[in-house]
Amino acid sequence: MKDISREIRDEGIMRREEYARFEAPPREYYQQAIENVLTKIDGNLEIFQDKVPAPASYNLVYEAIDNIYWTASFWSGMLWLAYEITGDAKYRRVAEAQLQLHRRRLEERVNIDTHDLGFLYSLSGVTAFKLTGNEGAKDLAVKAAESLSGRYWERAGIIQAWGMMDEPEERGRMIIDCLLNLPLLYWASEVTGNTRYREMAYNHVCQNARYIVRQDASTFHTFFLDVETGRPIVGKTHQGFSDDSCWARGQAWGIYGFPLSYRYTEDWRLIEVAKRLSNYFINRLPEDQVPYWDLIFDSGVERDSSAAAIACCGLLELSRHLPLADSSKRIYENAALSILSSLTDGYTTKTVPHSNGVLLHGLQHKPKGLGVDECCIWGDYYYFEALVRVVKDWKPYW
């Protein structure tokens, strides 16, 4: 077992006592929410066949763009969820058309010098293979995993996030988002028998637990390691308020990412880390359960509904792995359902007919002023995933 030892102070079970008393809405409530999402997807089927939605909307409308950003696969993921929940072939047809865009992107090496190959090819190639047995999709995803493995620094034990490997400003940078890219490597190891992929992913998640997670269970967005020696250098932010604050979406990536690695490794320490991150996040939620964009704030700034949606999926995944004897199992599940209810009741575009997005009040990149108080395509995806998790025994695409 890798060393992830570091003193992490546990805040204990979250202070939101109301989660113990929370009563989940009836199944019909979630089914209606799914129908509202499907209505939005149906309106987008013709628009996004040979194009993908922009990362964030403009005036609540996604522009159709080429497949060039890290966010391109979330539309594919929404299509596969729609296909799985309805069985309607129209969603599969468009998802498979999108698969050709992902194949061309990898072959032409369009903006693939990034760890986000995991996002891009888990929700496209891996999912297509899992749901339909498409061998071509499987081969595509394995090739993506091989490309991702080229970003691994052996001595540092990490996958570099961005840029060319010799780029001085990016050399040795890992970021918490990458936890959602690791399932591509775990999966590729399973289907190919190549244990190297799994070892890379496991080493990386352990380094995340050791360095990105702070002693108080908050997280750095990014952390630099010396790639020649493995020595830790410094934690920095890229999208958070400051280097020592806690970016809400980053914390949500951790809440979801550590349990996903547990699914493949059965290293219980990853579940313990996820519980602590979850407590930190939940204890800083405002009354309506949707966080401000950085957890340092408790009022007066923009929310990030996409962070809430990601955390919701993470809490549901975490709860799934906790034994019945763990008193926090139901609490985390209720926390997820409470967040999901708040998003459903107050953060969707069901009363905004001109919008082709799903979740209001998302935030792409606050420091750069991008996608502020807009729909974000990953927020839409994770909200839909959370709803599907609640109504069926869903097998994760990750």
C-alpha positions in Angstrom: 0.0 0.0 0.0 1.3 3.4 -0.9 2.0 6.0 1.8 -0.7 8.6 2.0 0.1 9.3 5.6 -0.6 12.9 6.7 -2.4 14.2 9.7 -5.9 15.2 8.6 -8.1 16.7 11.2 -11.6 15.3 11.0 -14.4 17.7 11.7 -16.5 14.8 12.7 -20.0 14.3 11.4 -21.4 17.3 9.7 -23.1 20.0 11.6 -26.2 19.8 9.4 -28.4 17.9 11.9 -31.4 18.3 9.6 -29.9 15.6 7.3 -30.8 13.0 10.0 -34.4 14.0 9.7 -34.6 14.6 6.0 -37.4 12.8 4.2 -36.7 12.1 0.5 -39.3 13.1 -2.0 -41.3 10.3 -3.7 -40.0 8.6 -6.8 -42.3 10.6 -9.0 -40.5 13.8 -8.0 -37.2 12.5 -9.4 -38.9 11.1 -12.5 -40.5 14.5 -13.3 -37.0 16.1 -12.8 -35.6 13.6 -15.3 -38.4 14.4 -17.8 -37.5 18.1 -17.5 -33.8 17.2 -18.4 -34.9 15.0 -21.3 -37.0 17.9 -22.7 -33.9 20.0 -22.8 -31.8 17.2 -24.4 -34.5 16.7 -27.0 -34.3 20.3 -28.0 -30.6 20.0 -28.5 -30.4 16.8 -30.5 -30.3 18.5 -33.9 -28.0 21.3 -32.8 -25.3 19.1 -31.3 -24.7 16.2 -33.7 -21.5 17.2 -35.4 -20.8 19.9 -32.8 -20.7 20.0 -29.0 -22.0 22.5 -26.5 -19.6 25.3 -25.3 -18.3 24.8 -21.8 -20.7 27.4 -20.5 -23.7 29.1 -21.8 -24.0 32.8 -22.9 -27.2 34.3 -21.7 -28.2 30.8 -20.7 -27.8 29.4 -24.3 -25.0 27.0 -25.3 -23.2 27.8 -28.5 -22.4 24.9 -30.8 -18.6 24.6 -31.1 -16.0 22.1 -32.3 -14.7 19.3 -30.1 -11.7 21.2 -28.6 -12.2 21.6 -24.8 -12.0 19.3 -21.8 -15.8 19.6 -21.5 -16.7 18.0 -24.9 -17.8 14.6 -23.5 -20.4 15.8 -21.0 -22.9 16.1 -23.8 -22.1 12.5 -24.8 -22.6 11.5 -21.1 -26.0 13.1 -21.0 -27.0 11.3 -24.2 -25.9 7.9 -22.8 -27.8 8.6 -19.6 -30.9 9.5 -21.6 -30.5 6.3 -23.7 -30.0 4.2 -20.6 -33.0 5.6 -18.7 -35.4 5.6 -21.7 -34.1 2.9 -24.1 -34.9 5.4 -26.9 -32.5 4.8 -29.9 -32.5 8.5 -30.8 -30.2 9.3 -28.0 -27.8 6.4 -28.9 -27.7 7.6 -32.5 -26.5 11.1 -31.6 -24.1 9.7 -28.9 -22.5 7.4 -31.6 -22.3 10.4 -34.0 -20.4 12.2 -31.2 -18.1 9.3 -30.8 -16.8 9.9 -34.3 -15.9 13.5 -33.2 -13.9 12.1 -30.2 -12.2 9.6 -32.5 -11.1 12.3 -34.9 -9.9 14.5 -32.1 -7.6 11.8 -30.7 -6.3 10.8 -34.2 -5.6 14.4 -35.1 -4.3 15.2 -31.6 -6.4 18.2 -31.1 -5.8 19.7 -27.6 -4.9 16.4 -26.0 -1.8 17.5 -24.1 -3.9 17.3 -20.9 -5.0 14.9 -18.2 -8.6 15.5 -19.2 -8.4 12.6 -21.6 -10.1 10.8 -18.8 -13.1 13.0 -18.8 -13.2 13.0 -22.6 -13.0 9.2 -23.2 -14.7 7.8 -20.1 -18.0 9.4 -21.0 -17.6 8.7 -24.7 -15.6 5.5 -25.5 -15.8 3.6 -22.2 -19.5 4.3 -21.8 -20.3 3.3 -25.4 -18.5 0.0 -24.9 -20.1 -0.6 -21.5 -23.7 0.0 -22.8 -23.5 -1.4 -26.3 -20.4 -3.6 -26.5 -18.9 -1.4 -29.3 -15.4 -2.8 -29.8 -14.3 0.3 -31.7 -15.3 2.5 -28.8 -13.3 0.2 -26.5 -10.2 0.5 -28.7 -10.6 4.2 -28.8 -10.7 4.5 -25.1 -7.7 2.2 -24.6 -5.7 4.4 -27.0 -6.8 7.5 -25.0 -5.6 5.7 -21.8 -2.3 5.0 -23.4 -2.0 8.7 -24.4 -2.9 9.7 -20.8 -0.2 7.4 -19.4 2.4 9.4 -21.3 1.7 12.3 -18.9 2.9 10.3 -15.9 6.0 11.2 -13.9 7.5 8.1 -12.4 9.5 9.6 -9.5 6.8 12.1 -8.5 4.1 9.4 -8.9 1.7 11.9 -10.6 0.0 12.6 -13.9 0.8 16.1 -15.0 -2.3 18.2 -15.5 -1.7 20.5 -18.4 0.7 21.5 -21.1 3.7 19.9 -22.8 5.7 17.8 -20.3 8.8 20.1 -20.6 6.8 23.3 -20.1 8.3 25.1 -17.2 5.1 26.6 -15.8 3.3 23.3 -15.9 6.0 20.7 -15.2 5.0 18.6 -12.2 1.6 20.1 -11.6 -1.2 17.9 -10.5 -4.7 19.1 -9.8 -7.6 17.8 -7.9 -9.8 17.5 -11.0 -7.6 14.7 -12.2 -9.3 12.3 -9.7 -12.1 12.0 -12.3 -9.6 11.2 -15.0 -8.2 8.2 -13.2 -11.1 5.8 -13.9 -10.0 5.6 -17.5 -6.7 4.2 -16.5 -8.2 1.7 -14.0 -10.7 0.5 -16.7 -8.0 0.2 -19.3 -6.0 -1.9 -16.9 -8.9 -4.2 -16.5 -9.7 -4.7 -20.2 -6.1 -5.0 -21.4 -4.5 -6.7 -18.5 -1.8 -4.0 -18.4 -1.2 -3.3 -14.7 0.9 -0.3 -15.5 -2.2 1.8 -16.0 -3.7 0.9 -12.6 -0.4 1.5 -10.9 -0.2 5.0 -12.3 -3.7 5.8 -11.3 -3.2 4.4 -7.8 0.1 6.3 -7.3 -1.6 9.5 -8.4 -4.6 9.2 -6.0 -2.2 8.5 -3.1 -0.2 11.6 -3.9 -3.4 13.6 -4.1 -4.4 12.4 -0.6 -0.9 13.1 0.7 -0.4 16.6 -0.7 -3.6 18.2 -2.2 -5.7 17.4 0.9 -4.7 19.8 3.7 -4.6 19.0 7.4 -8.1 20.6 8.0 -9.6 18.5 5.2 -9.8 21.4 2.8 -8.0 21.1 -0.5 -5.5 22.8 -2.8 -6.7 23.1 -6.4 -3.2 22.3 -7.7 0.1 21.1 -6.2 3.6 21.0 -7.7 6.1 18.2 -7.2 9.7 18.0 -8.3 9.6 15.5 -11.1 13.2 14.5 -10.7 13.1 13.8 -7.0 9.4 13.6 -6.1 9.9 16.3 -3.5 6.8 18.4 -2.7 7.1 22.0 -3.7 4.0 24.1 -3.2 0.2 24.2 -3.4 -1.4 26.8 -5.6 -4.8 27.7 -6.8 -5.9 28.2 -10.4 -9.6 28.8 -10.1 -10.0 29.4 -6.4 -10.0 32.7 -4.5 -6.5 32.3 -3.2 -3.8 29.7 -2.7 -5.0 29.0 0.8 -8.7 29.1 0.2 -10.8 26.1 -0.8 -12.3 26.2 -4.3 -15.8 24.7 -4.0 -15.7 22.7 -7.2 -12.2 21.3 -6.4 -13.5 20.1 -3.0 -16.4 18.4 -4.9 -14.0 16.7 -7.3 -12.3 15.2 -4.2 -15.6 14.1 -2.7 -16.4 12.2 -5.8 -12.9 11.2 -7.0 -11.6 9.4 -3.9 -14.6 6.9 -3.7 -14.2 6.2 -7.4 -10.6 5.2 -6.9 -11.8 3.0 -3.9 -14.1 1.1 -6.3 -11.0 -0.1 -8.2 -8.5 -0.4 -5.4 -10.5 -1.2 -2.3 -8.1 1.0 -0.3 -10.3 2.0 2.6 -8.2 4.9 3.4 -9.6 6.7 0.4 -13.0 6.4 1.8 -11.8 7.9 5.1 -10.4 10.8 3.1 -13.6 11.3 1.2 -15.6 11.4 4.4 -13.4 14.2 5.8 -13.7 16.2 2.6 -17.4 15.7 2.6 -17.7 17.0 6.2 -15.7 20.1 5.4 -17.9 20.8 2.3 -21.2 20.2 4.0 -20.3 22.2 7.1 -19.9 25.2 4.8 -23.0 25.0 2.7 -25.5 27.9 2.9 -29.1 27.4 3.9 -30.1 26.2 0.4 -27.3 23.7 0.1 -25.6 25.2 -3.0 -22.1 26.4 -2.3 -20.6 29.8 -3.0 -17.9 29.4 -5.6 -15.1 29.3 -3.0 -15.8 27.8 0.4 -14.0 30.7 2.1 -17.2 32.8 1.5 -20.5 32.6 3.4 -22.4 35.3 1.5 -22.2 38.0 -1.1 -20.6 36.1 -4.1 -21.8 33.8 -6.9 -22.8 30.2 -6.3 -21.6 27.3 -8.2 -24.4 24.9 -8.9 -22.1 22.6 -10.8 -20.0 22.0 -7.6 -23.2 21.0 -5.8 -24.1 18.6 -8.6 -20.6 17.0 -8.5 -20.7 16.7 -4.7 -24.1 15.2 -4.9 -22.8 12.3 -7.1 -19.8 12.0 -4.8 -21.9 11.7 -1.7 -24.1 9.1 -3.3 -21.0 7.1 -4.4 -19.5 7.4 -0.9 -22.7 6.3 0.8 -22.9 3.3 -1.5 -19.5 2.0 -0.1 -20.2 2.5 3.6 -21.4 -0.5 5.6 -24.9 -0.4 7.1 -23.3 -0.2 10.6 -21.7 3.1 9.7 -24.0 5.7 11.3 -22.9 8.3 8.7 -24.1 6.2 5.7 -27.6 7.5 5.8 -26.5 11.0 6.7 -24.3 11.3 3.6 -27.1 9.9 1.4 -29.6 12.4 2.9 -27.1 15.2 2.4 -26.9 14.2 -1.3 -30.7 14.1 -1.6 -31.1 17.4 0.1 -28.7 19.1 -2.3 -30.4 17.4 -5.2 -33.8 18.7 -4.1 -32.5 22.2 -3.7 -31.1 22.1 -7.3 -34.3 20.7 -8.6 -36.5 23.2 -6.9 -34.5 26.3 -7.3 -31.7 26.0 -9.8 -33.1 24.5 -13.1 -34.1 26.2 -16.3 -37.5 24.5 -16.4 -39.1 28.0 -16.2 -36.6 29.5 -18.7 -37.8 28.3 -22.1 -35.2 30.1 -24.1 -32.3 28.3 -22.3 -30.9 25.1 -23.8 -29.1 24.3 -20.6 -30.3 22.5 -17.4 -28.7 24.1 -14.3 -28.8 27.8 -13.5 -26.1 29.6 -11.5 -23.1 27.6 -12.5 -19.6 29.1 -12.8 -16.9 28.2 -15.3 -13.9 30.2 -14.2 -14.4 33.1 -11.8 -10.9 34.6 -11.8 -11.0 34.8 -15.6 -14.6 36.0 -15.6 -15.7 33.1 -17.8 -19.2 31.6 -17.6 -20.2 33.4 -14.5 -23.7 32.7 -13.4 -24.4 30.6 -16.4 -25.3 27.0 -17.3 -22.1 24.8 -17.3 -22.3 21.6 -19.3 -20.6 19.5 -16.6 -23.0 20.8 -14.0 -25.9 19.7 -16.3 -24.3 16.2 -16.7 -23.7 15.6 -13.0 -27.2 16.8 -12.1 -28.6 14.3 -14.5 -26.3 11.6 -13.3 -27.4 12.2 -9.7 -31.1 11.9 -10.7 -30.4 8.6 -12.5 -28.5 7.3 -9.5 -31.6 7.9 -7.4 -34.1 6.1 -9.6 -32.2 3.1 -10.7 -29.3 0.8 -9.7 -26.9 2.7 -11.9 -23.6 1.2 -12.9 -21.1 4.2 -13.1 -19.6 5.1 -16.5 -16.5 6.1 -14.5 
